[in-house]
Amino acid sequence: MQNRKRNYRIVVGGIVTISFVIVAVLLMGCPGEDDPMEVEPEGQVDPAEPDQAQMPEPEDIDPEELGLPGQEQLPDTEAVDIEDPDRDSETSLATVNGEEVTLQDLYDEFDRLPPQQQQQLQNQQPQLLEQIIQQKLLADKVREKEIQESRQYEEMLQQIEASPIAAEMDEEQMKESAMIEVLLQQEVVEKVDIQEEDVREAYEEYAQMMPEDASYEQMKPQLEQILLQDHVINYIQQLKEDAEVEINEEWVAEKQQEALDASPPMMPEGEAPPVQ
């Protein structure tokens, strides 16, 4: 059976790290004339709409960064201040190919986030540092390939500017996202050959997370999306392995311990929390 060709689009924005899934990879199916129309079960989002694509583990990705309709920011959410008055803001947290990442860089990146994401990530600063490192690795690759000079970049930038996620981004963020999307299109999407047997293996792996009446053909686009996402993660991980990256492990350990201390204690199984 001849494999169908599909066009893929990658949307990059907001907090996306390897811990949370580095990028929100969205699948845009383009069936050929001979391809049957796939009927989605009730409540299933059409994969042809990239800004509405569903991921298998939505708890790992903030809906706001995907621009999902109806996911408005809560009006009562307030911005969070994570600045540590007892630590120099120029403290080095990492170096990436000789370029330093300071605590002030982390503060600046955190301040760019919507308040709702700040609430979620205030105790997960090492993951935010990981994002900054990955952004720098991708930016280095973008410059190496002169992505910004390409027509593909201009077209991608126009798409992002017209998309729902544009409301959450400033001009520089949109340009950065467009360049990264083009890079991943060239370096991953255009080189990926997703095999039928891999999709079927994924179908078995995620069977417990699917609607009971979901058939293989109905879930195939989402499964291809998951597999493509894995390729993107592997690509960025390879960039990190090939680069010269040094991380302030002492700071990371300190923040991880702070996060543990801030977490509510786990109750023994079957035991209810005390009544206040």
N, C-alpha and C positions, 0 to 999 in steps of 0.2 A: 504494500500500500504506500502510495506516494505521500510524503510528509507535506502537510499544509504549511505555507509560509505565513508568518504573522509579523505585523509591525509592533514594536514595543516602544513605550515611552517611559522614561524615568523622571519622576518629580522629586526634586531635592529641596528641602526647606525645613526650618525649625530645628528642634533637637532630634538629631538622628545619629546615634552612635552604634558601634558594634554591639554594645551591651543591649541596646534597645532595638537593634536592627539599623544598620548604618544609613541606609537610604530607604525611602518608601518607594518600592519599585512597583509601578502600576502597569497593568497589561491592557493594551488597546487592540482588541481582536479585529482583524480585517479579513473576513472569510471571502473566498473566491466565489465566482458565479455558481460553481457546481457544489459548493458547500451548503449543507442543510442549515436552516436557521435553528439555533439552539434555544430551547425553551427553558427559561429560568424558573425555579420553584418560587412560590409566593414569598416575598420578602427578600429574594436574592437580588443583588445589585447587578445590573448589566455590565459585564467587563468591558464593553465598548466605551464606557464613560470613565476615563482615567481618574477624574477627581472624585469618583464615588466608589472606586474599587475596594473590595473588602480583603483584609489580610486575615490569615488564620489565627493570629494571636493579637487581637486589637488592644489588649491591655499593654502591649509593649510599644504602641505608637499612639501619640496624642492625636485625636481626630482633627484638631485645629490645623496641624501641620499638613494634613492632606486636603484641607479645604472642603471638608464634607458639609453639604447643606444641612441647615438646621442645628449645627453644632456651634452655638453662639457662646461667647465667653461669659461666664457668670458675672453679673454686675457687681456682686459683693466681693469679688476677689481683689485683693490689694497686692501691690508690688512688694517684693521681699528684698531686704538688704542683707547680703551675705558678707559684707566687708568686715574684716577682722582688725580691730584697732590695735591689737597687740602684735601684729605681724606687718613687716615692711611690704608695701604693695609691689615693690620691685623684686621680691623674692622669686628666684627662678624655679619654675615648676617642671620645665622640660626644655630640651633643645631638639630641633628637628632640622637635620642637615646643616647644623651650625647656627640656625636661627632660634633665638631664645623665646620661650613662652613664659611670661611673668604672671604673678598673681593679679596684677592690674589687667592683663589681657583676659584673664578668666572673669574678672568683675565686669569688664566691658561686654564680653560675650553674654554673660548672664543678664545684664541690663537690657540687651536687645530682645530678650524673650518676653512674650506676653505674660502678664501676672499669673495666669492659671498654670502655665508651664513652670514659672519660677517656684510656685508653691510645691509642685511635684518634685522639683530638682534641687531644692535648697540643701537637702542632705545627701545629694548625689554628685558632689563636685568632681570627684575623680572621673565620672562618666562624661561630664562636661569638658574636662581636660582632654579626654580621649577624642571627643568631637573636634576640638581645636587642632589637635595633632593630625587627625585625618583630613581636615580642611586644608591644612598647610601642605600635606602630601599631595592632595588632589590639585591644589593651586600650582605646585611645582610642576606637575605633569601637564597641566593646562598650558603653562608658559612654554614648556619644552615643545609642545605640539602646535603652538601658536593658534590655539582654538579661537581666540577673539578676532582673528583676521578672516575667519571662514564665513561663508554665506550661511552655512548650517547654524552657526551661532546666532546670526541675526534673525533667522527664522524662528529658532527656539526662544529667543528673547521676546519676540512678538507674541508667541503662544503663551508664555508665562505671564506677560503683562495683561493678557486678556483672560487669564484663568482666575478662579476664586481665590487661590492662594496669594495673589498679588496684593490683596488688601492687608495682609499680615507682613509685607516685606517692603523695605525701602529700595531705592534704585540700585544701590550697590549689591544688596542681597539678591535682587533679581538677576543682575548681570552675573554674579558668582554662580547662582543656580543654573543659569543657561549654559555657562561654560562647562560646568561639571556634568550636566545632562549630555551635552554633545560629546564630551570625553568618554563617558560611560557607554554612550551609543556606539562610538567608534571602537573602543577597546574591549567591550564586553558583548553588548547586544548583537552587533554585526558579526561577531566571531562565535557566538554560542549556537550549538546544534543540540537542541533538546530532543532526546530520543523517546520514542513511545514507551519503551520498557521503564524508563526513569519516571515518566508520568504515572504509569500504573503502580510503581513502587510507592510513589508519593500518595497515591489514592489509598493504598492500604495503610500507610503510616498515619494519615490524617482522618481515617474512617470515623473514629470516635467523635471528631469535631464537626462533622458534616450533618446536615439535615437527614433524617431517617430515610426520606424518599428521594434523596439526591443520587442520580445515576452518575456513572463515570463520565459520560459525554457532557452532562450538565456542569460537572465540577472541573473538567479538563482545563478550561482557560485559567481558573484560579490556581490550579496545580502547576501549570506552566509558569505562572507568575511567581509562585514560591520558589521554583527551581531557578528561575532567572535571578531572583533575589539572592539566592545562595551564591551564584556566580559573581554578582556584584560584591558581596561580602568578601569572597575569596580574593577578588582582584585588589580590593583596598588593603586587605591583610597582607597580600604579597608586596604591595607598595611599602608598607611599614617594615616588613622583613628586609627589604632591599635598601632601605634608608638608614641613615645614622640617627637613631632616636635614643635619647637618654631622658629618663623620668625621675623626678624627685620622689623616690619611693618612701622616704620618711614622711613627707607631706601626705602622700596617698594613704599610707597606713593610718596616720592620725585622723584623716577625714573619714576613713572607713570605720574607725572605732567610734568616732562621734556619731556616725549614722546608726551604728548598733545601739549606742547609748540612748539615742533619741527614739528608737523603735519601742513600741509598747511590748511588754513581756508576753511571751506565748503562754497560753493557758494549757494545762494538761488536758489530754483528750477526754471529753465528756464532762469537764468542769466548767461551770459558768463563771463569768467575771463577777466580782463583788458588786452588790447594789450600793449606789452612792446615796 
